[in-house]
Amino acid sequence: MRHNKSGVKLKRNIGARKALFKGLVTSVIENERVVTTVPKAKAIKPLVDRMITLAKRDTLHSRRQAAAFLETPAAVQKLFDKLGTRFGQRNGGYTRVVRLGWRKGDGAEQAMIELVGSELVKRAAERAKRREERMKALQTGKGEGEEEAPE
């Protein structure tokens, strides 16, 4: 019986499982979405939520705890600078798991784990980029038109 034994093994020993979880959580924080299998996505969901909760506290101790778990300093930086402020008013539920279907090679069920609101952030970034390109085109168009008119 499995009384008081939480978590999943994923057919790995403890070292391989911890390394897998650290890598996946770091990837989710850096890229804001990762495609993996359903059991792995369900296993890392509470870990990602715990990292974001640490980022909301934003103390030296919480930074050190996050740095001990995450693999890259860039992930720690993004977690505390961007994600902690983005989810500051939200009480949990920072991630979502979306099932994508079956993988062609081995038939494993795929899922995408992503941060809630990341689609809005990506759309806003794309919108800002398009706006900058339009402004640059208008400025270069006006600049050329003004130069050609006096000649």
BAFI-3210 file (N, C-alpha, C; in Angstrom, 3 decimals, decimal comma, padded with zeros to 6 digits):
// residues 151
n [1|2|3|4|5|6|7|8|9|10|11|12|13|14|15|16|17|18|19|20|21|22|23|24|25|26|27|28|29|30|31|32|33|34|35|36|37|38|39|40|41|42|43|44|45|46|47|48|49|50|51|52|53|54|55|56|57|58|59|60|61|62|63|64|65|66|67|68|69|70|71|72|73|74|75|76|77|78|79|80|81|82|83|84|85|86|87|88|89|90|91|92|93|94|95|96|97|98|99|100|101|102|103|104|105|106|107|108|109|110|111|112|113|114|115|116|117|118|119|120|121|122|123|124|125|126|127|128|129|130|131|132|133|134|135|136|137|138|139|140|141|142|143|144|145|146|147|148|149|150|151]
n.u [000,820|000,337|000,420|000,643|002,574|003,537|003,651|005,220|007,004|007,917|009,380|012,099|015,216|015,949|017,841|017,864|015,214|014,995|016,761|015,431|013,057|014,107|015,217|012,936|011,302|012,931|012,969|010,263|010,000|011,819|010,964|008,221|006,418|006,208|006,418|005,619|005,258|002,092|002,127|004,590|004,140|002,041|003,424|005,342|003,868|003,052|005,592|006,441|004,495|005,215|007,724|006,958|005,481|007,531|008,837|006,994|007,214|009,819|012,277|015,612|016,130|014,180|015,042|017,475|016,580|015,177|017,286|018,788|017,268|016,607|018,249|019,677|021,084|019,760|017,137|016,376|016,567|014,602|012,374|012,085|012,107|010,203|008,079|007,281|006,211|004,204|002,383|001,625|-000,851|-002,365|-003,782|-002,488|-002,719|-001,063|-000,215|-001,121|-002,206|-002,364|-003,729|-002,369|-002,571|-001,609|001,732|003,594|005,693|005,932|003,428|002,853|000,988|000,867|001,409|001,032|002,545|002,001|002,500|-000,074|-001,568|000,585|000,156|-001,062|001,003|002,866|001,413|001,171|003,857|004,423|002,667|003,781|006,225|005,446|004,307|006,569|007,986|006,240|006,325|009,029|009,106|007,392|008,862|011,236|010,097|008,983|011,306|012,721|010,934|010,900|013,489|013,588|011,745|012,746|014,763]
n.v [-001,188|002,317|004,295|007,634|008,354|010,483|011,909|011,041|008,382|007,997|005,996|006,273|006,641|008,384|010,463|010,884|011,604|013,988|015,599|015,669|017,019|019,491|020,463|020,628|022,457|024,720|025,185|025,763|028,154|029,805|029,714|029,893|028,024|024,499|021,514|018,283|014,968|013,864|012,777|013,829|016,580|016,933|016,271|018,298|020,579|021,455|022,153|024,279|026,125|026,495|027,726|030,182|031,199|031,593|033,637|035,680|036,370|037,445|037,701|037,577|035,026|033,509|033,926|032,565|029,975|029,460|029,714|027,529|025,466|025,983|025,822|027,758|031,052|033,012|032,137|032,416|035,158|036,052|034,894|036,288|038,995|039,371|037,388|037,198|039,729|039,782|037,806|038,773|039,584|037,335|034,408|031,598|028,846|029,204|027,887|025,976|022,888|021,577|019,181|017,628|015,530|012,394|011,176|010,539|008,637|006,796|006,728|008,069|010,201|013,574|016,763|020,255|022,360|025,446|028,865|030,760|033,355|033,823|033,829|036,264|038,016|037,383|038,110|040,866|041,620|040,999|042,797|045,238|045,074|045,089|047,636|049,243|048,676|049,761|052,487|053,015|052,608|054,660|056,880|056,626|056,780|059,376|060,793|060,310|061,346|064,070|064,793|064,436|066,251|069,050|069,007]
n.w [000,000|-000,601|001,449|002,545|000,667|-001,536|-004,869|-008,035|-009,647|-012,254|-013,491|-012,840|-011,069|-007,974|-008,384|-011,181|-011,525|-010,015|-011,480|-013,941|-013,206|-012,330|-014,729|-016,413|-014,990|-015,018|-017,784|-018,256|-016,862|-018,207|-020,949|-020,818|-021,709|-022,278|-024,118|-023,275|-021,843|-020,472|-017,743|-016,807|-017,060|-015,224|-012,943|-012,618|-012,315|-009,590|-008,697|-010,318|-009,600|-006,923|-007,225|-008,335|-006,256|-004,423|-005,791|-005,549|-002,878|-002,724|-001,149|000,214|001,142|-000,240|-002,841|-002,775|-002,290|-004,675|-006,498|-005,766|-006,754|-009,482|-012,704|-014,171|-013,844|-015,298|-015,414|-012,749|-012,494|-014,338|-013,157|-010,696|-011,466|-013,596|-013,555|-010,864|-010,347|-012,273|-011,441|-009,001|-007,826|-008,004|-006,627|-006,602|-009,021|-011,317|-013,545|-016,486|-017,856|-020,980|-022,999|-025,883|-027,649|-029,176|-029,337|-032,274|-032,566|-030,269|-029,168|-026,833|-024,669|-025,307|-023,740|-023,111|-020,892|-019,543|-018,551|-017,087|-018,859|-020,484|-023,201|-023,600|-022,953|-024,934|-027,210|-026,754|-026,893|-029,562|-030,784|-029,964|-031,263|-033,967|-034,021|-033,576|-035,925|-037,840|-037,093|-037,563|-040,326|-041,146|-040,302|-041,811|-044,311|-044,278|-043,890|-046,263|-048,092|-047,383|-047,944|-050,698|-051,710|-051,496|-053,444]
ca.u [000,000|001,107|-000,043|001,513|003,664|003,050|004,554|005,308|008,373|008,219|010,334|013,455|015,705|015,739|018,719|017,385|013,927|015,247|017,368|014,370|012,166|014,818|015,323|011,628|010,841|013,748|012,497|008,949|010,186|012,515|010,218|006,833|005,649|007,013|005,648|006,164|004,196|001,096|002,568|005,650|003,527|001,307|004,375|006,078|002,935|003,192|006,928|006,442|003,692|005,994|008,753|006,324|005,153|008,790|009,112|006,085|007,746|010,972|013,254|016,901|016,007|013,430|015,924|018,460|015,873|014,910|018,562|019,230|016,484|016,683|019,562|020,397|020,829|018,803|015,803|016,116|016,373|013,292|011,363|011,864|011,870|009,005|006,957|006,805|005,347|003,038|001,423|001,569|-002,216|-003,055|-003,618|-002,357|-003,183|-000,203|000,085|-002,198|-001,765|-003,253|-003,406|-002,176|-002,783|-000,674|002,986|003,611|006,679|005,673|002,041|002,698|000,106|001,600|000,730|001,799|002,378|002,334|002,104|-001,318|-001,344|001,753|-000,300|-001,306|002,297|003,465|000,670|001,525|005,211|004,327|002,017|004,759|007,232|004,839|004,142|007,892|008,318|005,436|006,863|010,298|008,789|006,860|009,946|012,119|009,312|008,915|012,663|013,056|010,030|011,327|014,749|013,383|010,929|013,506|015,655]
ca.v [000,000|003,559|005,300|008,785|008,405|011,356|012,091|009,982|007,921|008,128|004,931|006,809|006,707|009,710|011,461|011,188|012,280|015,368|016,314|015,888|018,059|020,775|020,897|021,017|023,680|025,807|025,459|026,418|029,538|030,569|029,781|030,073|026,846|023,336|020,354|017,077|013,984|014,256|012,546|014,779|017,906|016,936|016,177|019,550|021,692|022,052|022,711|025,599|026,998|026,802|028,700|031,486|031,674|032,131|034,914|036,694|036,831|038,268|037,937|036,969|033,597|032,885|033,931|031,480|028,711|029,305|029,506|026,168|024,516|026,274|025,488|028,887|032,345|033,775|031,709|033,036|036,590|036,240|034,504|037,317|040,308|039,454|036,517|037,530|040,909|039,475|037,015|039,317|039,670|036,065|033,457|030,225|028,555|029,950|027,072|025,173|021,737|021,389|017,941|017,901|014,348|011,288|011,309|009,619|007,564|005,767|006,774|008,716|011,359|014,820|017,874|021,492|023,069|026,840|029,831|031,436|034,726|033,968|034,152|037,708|038,687|037,197|038,948|042,266|041,820|041,028|044,050|046,318|044,947|045,574|049,082|049,844|048,563|050,755|053,818|053,138|052,756|056,005|057,850|056,544|057,265|060,837|061,324|060,276|062,278|065,441|065,043|064,488|067,401|070,275|068,893]
ca.w [000,000|-000,748|002,393|002,799|-000,306|-002,606|-005,991|-009,029|-009,862|-013,684|-013,833|-012,711|-009,692|-007,381|-009,001|-012,531|-011,400|-009,583|-012,603|-014,912|-012,700|-012,355|-016,118|-016,938|-014,323|-015,561|-019,146|-018,192|-016,418|-019,246|-022,209|-020,439|-022,110|-022,635|-024,549|-022,671|-021,664|-019,473|-016,354|-016,442|-016,896|-013,963|-011,835|-012,389|-012,074|-008,254|-008,519|-010,958|-008,749|-005,731|-007,605|-008,517|-004,913|-003,885|-006,466|-005,019|-001,590|-003,105|-000,094|-000,083|001,396|-001,327|-004,018|-002,623|-002,463|-006,100|-007,175|-005,475|-007,536|-010,914|-013,252|-014,742|-013,203|-016,103|-015,010|-011,441|-012,769|-014,958|-012,179|-009,692|-012,065|-014,422|-013,185|-009,524|-010,425|-013,104|-010,680|-007,658|-007,311|-008,252|-005,532|-007,081|-010,373|-012,240|-014,721|-017,058|-018,639|-022,126|-023,697|-027,303|-028,489|-029,026|-030,066|-033,401|-032,457|-029,269|-028,734|-025,531|-024,732|-025,162|-023,095|-023,027|-019,630|-019,807|-017,539|-017,411|-019,284|-021,350|-024,550|-023,627|-022,954|-026,258|-028,160|-026,513|-027,412|-031,023|-031,142|-029,787|-032,320|-035,213|-033,899|-033,792|-037,347|-038,561|-036,799|-038,267|-041,748|-041,343|-040,151|-042,971|-045,454|-044,179|-044,061|-047,686|-048,793|-047,109|-048,630|-052,137|-052,083|-051,768|-054,617]
c.u [000,868|000,615|001,029|002,725|003,172|004,084|004,554|006,765|008,834|009,302|011,774|013,898|015,667|016,600|018,245|016,068|014,107|015,844|016,323|013,462|012,841|014,904|014,000|011,120|011,623|013,282|011,148|009,109|010,849|011,646|008,724|005,908|006,596|006,066|006,353|005,031|003,279|001,565|003,671|005,071|002,773|002,256|005,073|005,171|003,057|004,567|007,035|005,644|004,453|007,089|008,146|005,907|006,393|009,087|008,203|006,566|008,919|011,833|014,559|016,829|015,261|014,240|016,935|017,804|015,596|016,199|019,100|018,489|016,645|018,111|020,344|020,097|019,829|017,366|015,421|015,812|014,982|012,183|011,063|011,547|010,528|007,839|006,413|005,885|004,085|001,962|001,260|000,181|-002,979|-002,759|-003,606|-002,882|-002,386|000,055|-001,164|-001,560|-002,801|-002,811|-003,392|-002,444|-001,667|000,566|003,069|004,528|006,282|004,258|001,835|001,811|000,896|000,746|001,649|001,500|002,850|001,885|000,849|-001,005|-000,159|001,340|-000,583|-000,002|002,948|002,753|001,026|002,923|005,203|003,698|002,994|005,815|006,684|004,669|005,479|008,277|007,532|005,971|008,176|010,067|008,233|007,958|010,889|011,392|009,213|010,278|013,057|012,196|010,442|012,605|014,536|012,625|011,763|014,367|014,922]
c.v [001,257|004,633|006,357|008,829|009,220|011,432|010,893|009,623|008,110|007,151|005,421|006,709|008,164|010,780|011,870|011,955|013,738|016,191|016,623|017,026|019,423|021,322|021,369|022,305|024,887|026,181|026,163|027,878|030,374|030,772|030,009|028,985|025,749|022,227|019,114|016,057|014,424|013,966|013,505|016,171|017,993|016,905|017,509|020,737|022,263|022,666|024,103|026,586|027,409|027,831|030,096|032,064|032,227|033,500|036,018|037,217|037,780|038,677|037,275|035,457|032,897|032,879|032,795|030,115|028,445|029,023|028,103|025,153|024,728|026,114|026,688|030,164|033,198|033,413|032,334|034,510|036,846|035,929|035,646|038,677|040,389|038,656|036,833|038,728|040,624|038,735|037,530|039,335|038,364|035,093|032,034|030,056|029,273|029,189|026,372|024,061|021,507|020,121|018,184|016,707|013,343|011,513|010,212|008,417|006,455|005,803|007,387|009,949|012,624|015,866|019,085|022,101|024,488|027,704|030,547|032,886|034,893|034,293|035,638|038,482|038,573|038,050|040,412|042,558|041,881|042,331|045,213|046,276|045,456|047,090|049,788|049,794|049,580|052,163|054,049|053,340|054,144|057,057|057,818|057,038|058,769|061,445|061,368|061,258|063,717|065,775|065,212|065,746|068,664|070,180|069,178]
c.w [000,000|000,214|002,612|001,879|-001,500|-003,721|-006,913|-009,244|-011,302|-014,142|-013,801|-011,264|-009,228|-008,038|-010,382|-012,478|-010,976|-010,715|-013,673|-014,474|-012,728|-013,775|-016,684|-016,308|-014,837|-016,961|-019,146|-017,803|-017,511|-020,485|-022,030|-020,973|-022,564|-023,051|-024,021|-022,557|-020,519|-018,045|-015,908|-016,210|-015,574|-012,774|-011,567|-012,114|-010,660|-008,016|-009,138|-010,118|-007,493|-006,046|-007,760|-007,168|-004,225|-004,485|-005,950|-003,675|-001,795|-001,915|-000,491|000,098|000,259|-002,619|-003,946|-002,778|-003,942|-006,863|-006,922|-006,330|-009,033|-011,415|-013,768|-013,967|-013,980|-015,732|-013,673|-011,631|-013,349|-013,962|-011,229|-010,311|-012,791|-013,860|-011,796|-009,529|-011,237|-012,314|-009,254|-007,043|-007,442|-007,120|-006,065|-008,491|-011,423|-013,530|-015,214|-017,875|-019,729|-022,856|-025,203|-028,204|-028,279|-029,887|-031,118|-033,158|-031,508|-028,719|-027,362|-025,677|-024,400|-024,458|-023,104|-021,662|-019,875|-018,649|-018,003|-017,773|-020,207|-022,777|-024,673|-023,692|-024,324|-027,299|-027,997|-027,049|-028,934|-031,505|-031,037|-030,883|-033,654|-035,192|-034,140|-035,264|-038,174|-038,341|-037,534|-039,762|-042,036|-041,263|-041,337|-044,217|-045,456|-044,430|-045,535|-048,476|-048,579|-047,842|-050,132|-052,560|-052,349|-053,022|-055,826]
res [m|r|h|n|k|s|g|v|k|l|k|r|n|i|g|a|r|k|a|l|f|k|g|l|v|t|s|v|i|e|n|e|r|v|v|t|t|v|p|k|a|k|a|i|k|p|l|v|d|r|m|i|t|l|a|k|r|d|t|l|h|s|r|r|q|a|a|a|f|l|e|t|p|a|a|v|q|k|l|f|d|k|l|g|t|r|f|g|q|r|n|g|g|y|t|r|v|v|r|l|g|w|r|k|g|d|g|a|e|q|a|m|i|e|l|v|g|s|e|l|v|k|r|a|a|e|r|a|k|r|r|e|e|r|m|k|a|l|q|t|g|k|g|e|g|e|e|e|a|p|e]
***
